[in-house]
Amino acid sequence: MKRYLFILLFLCLQVRAEDGYKLWMSYSKIEDPKTLNFYKPRLQAIVWEDKDLEVAVEEVKLAIPKLLGITPKKGGKNGLILKVNPQINITNPEGYKVSVSGQSITIEAPRSVGVLYGVFHLLRCIQTGQEPAGEFSPKIQHRMLNHWDNNNGTIERGYAGMSLWKWYELPERLDPRYKDYARANASLGINATVINNVNASARFLSSEYLVKVKALADVFRPYGIKVYLSVNFASPRILGKLPDADPLKPEVQKWWKEKADEIYSLIPDFGGFLVKANSEGEPGPMDYGRTHVDGANMLAKALKPHGGMVFWRAFVYAPDPKGDRFKAAYEEFKPYDGQFDDNVIIQVKNGPIDFMPREPISPLFTAMEKTPLAMEFQVTQEYLGWATHWVYLASMFEECLKTDTRVKNRKTTLSEILQGKTFGYRHTAITGVANTGSDRNWTGHPMGQANWYALGRMAWDPDLGAKEIAQEWISQTLSRDSKTVSDIQSMMLSTREIYVNYTSPFGLHHVMGEGHHFGPEPWVEKAPRPDWTALYYHKADEKGIGFDRTNTGSNALAQYPKEFSAPFSSLETCPEEFLLWFHHVPWDRKLKNGDIFWEAFVKKFYQGVKEVEGLQRDWEKVKGKVPQETFENVSARLKTQHKEAIWWRDACVLYFQTFSKKALPAGLKAPERTLEEVKKIVDVYHIR
Ligand code: GCV
């Protein structure tokens, strides 16, 4: 009987171990003899003195017994030596050095958080079969998550449950998850979190909420994570009962100054504010005839005495049915270059529209020589299939970061610009809109964890590749068998392009469901704003499809350096994956492979569906080689993805066929349903 109970308990533990909660920190046992031979003798003991190193030591104590089957004892001469050394010569104060000598591994850093990062580096090396040595410094100063979490527990564009923050329990009860959240971020080097939605409730600045925010900040601090708040620009009016929130009025400035003082009295290392102003209905300085500079600098002055930062978003666009939203951020912000206070960063989305599956880089990145810009990526898959489609976003992040902007008429990657190398930024930042939620596995789709992981790793080093990050992540989560790792890695690396193929080939953009942004709705012609329709973007007619952004159209291309825009300006030389971003392409236009555009376009949707079927087959092959629960979870989601890929294909092919009036390419089977039938599917998903 006892034996059976034991077996039952063991099975239960196994199941828990596979539920994804532990992310990339489940630390399954190392089998590789070479790795064991190298690490086991060197991790028999941990040596440290500094009290601030307790959290780093805790991570070692947690991981090493699981990974290596040994329990390091405290103290001695050999073993893992952890040291805070303010004198150490290092590129970045958050960096660390690792050295191996005899039977010891030493991790040394000027700050305790550097040692913690070093410990996570060591654990990564153990799991990826590498030996640690060298200096490691972050290339970006602010490595940040943006949570779009509301105070009622919902998450705007969140697909993995409710908010992680339980406002009704705080500050008294600290959910153990807060600490695990901090550990996961620290393991990647993320050092900042904006805990609430940019569509911000003023309530977050109330004294009632600030004590709750302080409770979270206290949990995150030992892990090197600073808390920021998104602020509602009208807070002085809403909370402070002032007649308005005009940034040039002394009483408004005083309100913000006193609010900043109150925050810092509770949270001495508070990071600062993130602001969405005069965008999509949010209040801002322009409500009072003032400018972004007036607004941002007023907040910057309130935070400055405390060392706080303002992240001011460039996601601003006025509704103009005849205009081009693509140009809005540049037109709004370029004239203000050089006018922002020195603790302001302008936060820019990776592309000019809004986190589409493939966008060209935002032209602002090439144009602001005197203002530091932060990159805003979206990790939550608002436009990339929510939590049912498997899309490894690192491929997209990498494509963007490696883009050669041709700034200064030489090879200048966007990564270099963000690192401050090109324009000598005084601050550098990479942020990602988080995909986390209360789901047990944090991200809904088990493979979505890799996107959080990749964002963190690329914020630390924007020159890392999607491929190596995938390999690291798989080895720490799914398998260390080299064949399985490389099979899953290939699948991951294919997913983004597959998604593009069945939703937005050749640069088709903004054809998703209106409002909820899920599924296809290329026929949307009415929305609360003209630039929220699909027709505004694809401009399909009997001649062709796509937005002419050359000098015969909106001329948005002129916002880039000439050397960058030149190839995009002509239909002959425009990279095919960006065609519809910049050209109204005739249906009959011959492409490089000899197909006319219509045929090539339709074939991509069909190809995408086939590729999802390929993914399903390939995933079946890893059955028994990855944790069973994850296997089943991904298999099931792939079924949904397949169904929805067909939905996208049928919707786009049937709808655009009403313009091209052309037959499907030979050999392709026509959709089994009519356009009217496909349109009804969308109705099911509509919130209205
Ligand atoms: C938080 C898009 C999203 C909005 C989001 C906005 C933004 O428009 O659909 O939900 O609002 O971007 O980034 O501010």
Boltz pocket constraint, residues with backbone or C-beta under 6 A from the ligand:
constraints:
  - pocket:
      binder: B
      contacts: [[A, 148], [A, 156], [A, 157], [A, 197], [A, 198], [A, 199], [A, 276], [A, 280], [A, 315], [A, 354], [A, 515]]
      max_distance: 6.0
